[in-house]
Amino acid sequence: MHNFVDYFEEDEVCDLTSVSFVSPEFRENLDFGVTDEIEILEANNKELIIDFTRTLVYENDDDVEPFLQVSATANFSVKDDFNDTIVLMSKTSDLENKILENEEFFLSSTISGVSLLISQVLSSFGKVPVITPPVFMSEDDEE
Protein backbone atom coordinates (compact mmCIF):
# COMPACT_ATOMS: atom_id res chain seq x y z
CA MET A 1 0.00 0.00 0.00
CA HIS A 2 1.27 3.45 -0.90
CA ASN A 3 1.52 6.55 1.24
CA PHE A 4 -1.16 9.05 0.23
CA VAL A 5 1.37 11.56 -1.16
CA ASP A 6 2.81 8.90 -3.48
CA TYR A 7 -0.26 9.28 -5.71
CA PHE A 8 0.63 12.86 -6.70
CA GLU A 9 3.27 14.66 -8.73
CA GLU A 10 5.40 17.09 -6.75
CA ASP A 11 4.72 19.97 -9.16
CA GLU A 12 2.14 21.85 -7.12
CA VAL A 13 0.56 24.90 -8.76
CA CYS A 14 -0.61 27.54 -6.30
CA ASP A 15 -2.91 30.41 -7.29
CA LEU A 16 -4.14 33.34 -5.22
CA THR A 17 -7.93 33.43 -5.46
CA SER A 18 -8.99 36.31 -3.19
CA VAL A 19 -7.89 38.93 -0.69
CA SER A 20 -10.35 40.82 1.48
CA PHE A 21 -9.11 43.54 3.85
CA VAL A 22 -11.03 45.92 6.10
CA SER A 23 -8.70 48.08 8.18
CA PRO A 24 -9.71 47.84 11.83
CA GLU A 25 -8.85 50.44 14.42
CA PHE A 26 -5.50 48.96 15.37
CA ARG A 27 -3.96 49.40 18.74
CA GLU A 28 -0.34 48.62 19.51
CA ASN A 29 -1.27 45.35 21.19
CA LEU A 30 -4.13 44.20 18.99
CA ASP A 31 -5.35 40.75 19.97
CA PHE A 32 -6.42 38.76 16.97
CA GLY A 33 -7.22 35.18 16.13
CA VAL A 34 -6.35 33.08 13.11
CA THR A 35 -8.72 30.57 11.56
CA ASP A 36 -7.80 28.27 8.70
CA GLU A 37 -10.09 26.24 6.48
CA ILE A 38 -9.58 23.87 3.60
CA GLU A 39 -12.09 22.76 1.02
CA ILE A 40 -11.66 20.08 -1.62
CA LEU A 41 -12.71 21.74 -4.88
CA GLU A 42 -11.90 18.80 -7.14
CA ALA A 43 -10.75 15.22 -6.62
CA ASN A 44 -10.76 13.05 -9.70
CA ASN A 45 -8.49 10.70 -11.62
CA LYS A 46 -6.38 13.58 -13.00
CA GLU A 47 -6.08 16.18 -10.26
CA LEU A 48 -6.67 17.26 -6.69
CA ILE A 49 -7.54 20.92 -6.09
CA ILE A 50 -7.52 22.25 -2.53
CA ASP A 51 -8.78 25.69 -1.52
CA PHE A 52 -7.03 27.13 1.56
CA THR A 53 -8.43 30.18 3.38
CA ARG A 54 -6.82 32.01 6.30
CA THR A 55 -8.90 34.59 8.17
CA LEU A 56 -7.65 37.05 10.78
CA VAL A 57 -10.28 38.22 13.27
CA TYR A 58 -10.17 40.74 16.08
CA GLU A 59 -12.40 41.18 19.08
CA ASN A 60 -14.10 44.49 19.64
CA ASP A 61 -16.40 45.28 22.55
CA ASP A 62 -19.36 43.30 21.26
CA ASP A 63 -18.23 40.59 18.87
CA VAL A 64 -15.52 39.06 16.72
CA GLU A 65 -14.98 40.60 13.28
CA PRO A 66 -12.84 39.38 10.39
CA PHE A 67 -10.46 42.01 9.06
CA LEU A 68 -8.27 40.12 6.61
CA GLN A 69 -9.01 37.00 4.60
CA VAL A 70 -6.74 35.41 1.99
CA SER A 71 -7.62 32.38 -0.14
CA ALA A 72 -5.44 30.33 -2.46
CA THR A 73 -5.79 27.08 -4.35
CA ALA A 74 -3.23 24.31 -4.58
CA ASN A 75 -3.46 22.05 -7.63
CA PHE A 76 -1.84 18.62 -7.73
CA SER A 77 -1.63 16.26 -10.70
CA VAL A 78 -2.25 12.58 -10.08
CA LYS A 79 0.59 10.33 -11.26
CA ASP A 80 -0.38 8.32 -14.33
CA ASP A 81 0.25 5.05 -12.49
CA PHE A 82 -2.47 5.87 -9.98
CA ASN A 83 -5.14 7.72 -11.94
CA ASP A 84 -7.75 5.01 -11.30
CA THR A 85 -6.95 4.77 -7.59
CA ILE A 86 -7.50 8.43 -6.71
CA VAL A 87 -11.14 8.24 -7.72
CA LEU A 88 -11.62 5.73 -4.92
CA MET A 89 -9.70 8.00 -2.54
CA SER A 90 -11.90 10.97 -3.44
CA LYS A 91 -14.93 9.06 -2.24
CA THR A 92 -13.49 8.52 1.23
CA SER A 93 -15.06 10.67 3.89
CA ASP A 94 -11.70 11.57 5.40
CA LEU A 95 -10.00 13.12 2.37
CA GLU A 96 -9.53 16.41 4.26
CA ASN A 97 -7.94 14.49 7.15
CA LYS A 98 -5.55 12.75 4.73
CA ILE A 99 -4.52 16.15 3.39
CA LEU A 100 -3.99 17.61 6.87
CA GLU A 101 -2.01 14.52 7.94
CA ASN A 102 0.29 15.24 4.98
CA GLU A 103 0.27 19.02 5.40
CA GLU A 104 3.97 19.38 4.56
CA PHE A 105 3.37 17.98 1.07
CA PHE A 106 -0.04 19.47 0.28
CA LEU A 107 -0.18 22.83 2.05
CA SER A 108 3.22 24.09 3.20
CA SER A 109 4.08 26.31 0.22
CA THR A 110 0.50 27.62 -0.07
CA ILE A 111 0.29 28.47 3.63
CA SER A 112 3.76 30.05 3.61
CA GLY A 113 2.76 32.26 0.67
CA VAL A 114 -0.49 33.28 2.35
CA SER A 115 1.34 34.04 5.60
CA LEU A 116 3.83 36.26 3.74
CA LEU A 117 1.04 38.01 1.84
CA ILE A 118 -0.78 38.80 5.10
CA SER A 119 2.36 40.48 6.45
CA GLN A 120 2.78 42.45 3.24
CA VAL A 121 -0.85 43.63 3.16
CA LEU A 122 -0.75 44.87 6.75
CA SER A 123 2.62 46.61 6.41
CA SER A 124 1.52 48.24 3.12
CA PHE A 125 -1.20 50.12 4.97
CA GLY A 126 1.08 51.43 7.68
CA LYS A 127 0.32 48.70 10.19
CA VAL A 128 2.83 46.65 12.09
CA PRO A 129 3.33 43.51 9.99
CA VAL A 130 1.73 40.49 11.58
CA ILE A 131 3.56 37.21 11.11
CA THR A 132 1.13 34.31 11.13
CA PRO A 133 2.45 30.76 11.52
CA PRO A 134 3.20 29.05 8.19
CA VAL A 135 1.30 25.95 9.34
CA PHE A 136 -2.37 24.96 9.34
CA MET A 137 -4.04 26.41 12.44
CA SER A 138 -6.65 24.01 13.74
CA GLU A 139 -9.19 24.98 16.38
CA ASP A 140 -7.11 23.00 18.89
CA ASP A 141 -4.11 25.30 18.23
CA GLU A 142 -6.03 28.38 19.35
CA GLU A 143 -6.74 27.09 22.85
Secondary structure, 3 states (H helix, E strand, C coil): CCCHHHHECCCCEEEEEEEEECCCCCCCCCCEEEEEEEEEEEECCCEEEEEEEEEEEEECCCCEEEEEEEEEEEEEEECHHHCCHHHHHHCCCCHHHHHHHCHHHHCHHHHHHHHHHHHHHHHHCCCCCCCCCCCCCCHHHHC
